Amino acid sequence: MATNTISARLDETTRGKLELLAQATKRSKSFLVTEAIQEYIKTQEWQIAAIKKGLEAAEQGDFATDDEVREFFHSRGIDEA
C-alpha cells in the first residue's frame, strides 16, 4: 500500500508518552500514530453511521414507547425517581 507523509504538532507531554510507548512496544512512533488514527477513524465512522440510522428512524416516526423506555432503564437497575 502506498503511503503519504503528514505532520502533526504534539504537546511535549503527548510526545513524551508516544516516545515511551514506542520504546515499550518496540514499534516506531509512525506505526503507533498510524494505528491510533485508523482506530479513531473507525470509531468516528461507526458513530456517524449510528447517528444517521437514528435520524432516519426518527424521521419515519420510529420511537420507543414510554413503556419500552421504562423497561430499558428498569432492566439496568435504574428506576424512576
C-alpha positions in Angstrom: 0.0 0.0 0.0 1.3 3.4 -0.9 1.8 5.8 2.0 2.0 9.6 2.3 3.7 11.7 4.9 1.8 14.2 7.1 3.0 16.1 10.1 1.2 17.0 13.3 2.1 19.1 16.3 2.1 17.4 19.6 2.5 18.9 23.1 5.5 17.8 25.0 3.5 15.5 27.3 1.9 13.6 24.5 5.1 13.4 22.5 6.9 12.0 25.6 4.2 9.4 26.1 4.4 8.4 22.5 8.1 8.0 22.8 7.8 5.8 25.9 5.1 3.7 24.2 7.2 3.2 21.1 10.2 2.1 23.3 8.0 -0.2 25.4 6.3 -1.9 22.4 9.4 -1.8 20.2 7.3 -0.1 17.5 8.0 3.1 15.6 6.2 6.3 16.5 4.9 6.4 13.0 3.4 2.9 13.4 1.7 3.9 16.6 0.4 7.2 15.2 -1.0 5.4 12.1 -2.6 2.8 14.3 -4.2 5.4 16.5 -5.6 7.4 13.6 -7.0 4.3 12.0 -8.8 3.3 15.2 -10.1 6.9 15.6 -11.5 7.0 12.1 -13.1 3.6 12.6 -14.8 4.8 15.8 -16.0 8.0 14.1 -17.3 6.2 11.1 -19.3 3.9 13.4 -20.7 6.8 15.4 -21.7 8.7 12.3 -23.4 5.7 10.8 -25.3 5.1 14.0 -26.4 8.7 14.2 -27.6 8.7 10.6 -29.5 5.4 11.3 -31.1 7.0 14.3 -32.1 10.1 12.4 -33.6 8.1 9.6 -35.7 6.1 12.2 -36.8 9.4 13.8 -37.8 10.9 10.5 -40.0 7.8 10.0 -41.5 8.3 13.4 -39.9 5.1 14.8 -39.6 6.0 18.5 -39.6 3.8 21.6 -42.8 3.9 23.7 -42.8 5.2 27.2 -43.1 1.5 28.4 -40.1 0.5 26.4 -38.0 3.3 27.8 -39.1 2.4 31.4 -38.3 -1.3 30.8 -34.9 -0.4 29.3 -33.9 1.6 32.4 -35.5 -0.9 34.8 -33.5 -3.8 33.3 -30.4 -1.8 34.2 -31.5 -1.2 37.8 -32.5 2.4 37.2 -36.0 3.1 38.3 -38.0 6.3 38.2 -37.3 8.8 40.9 
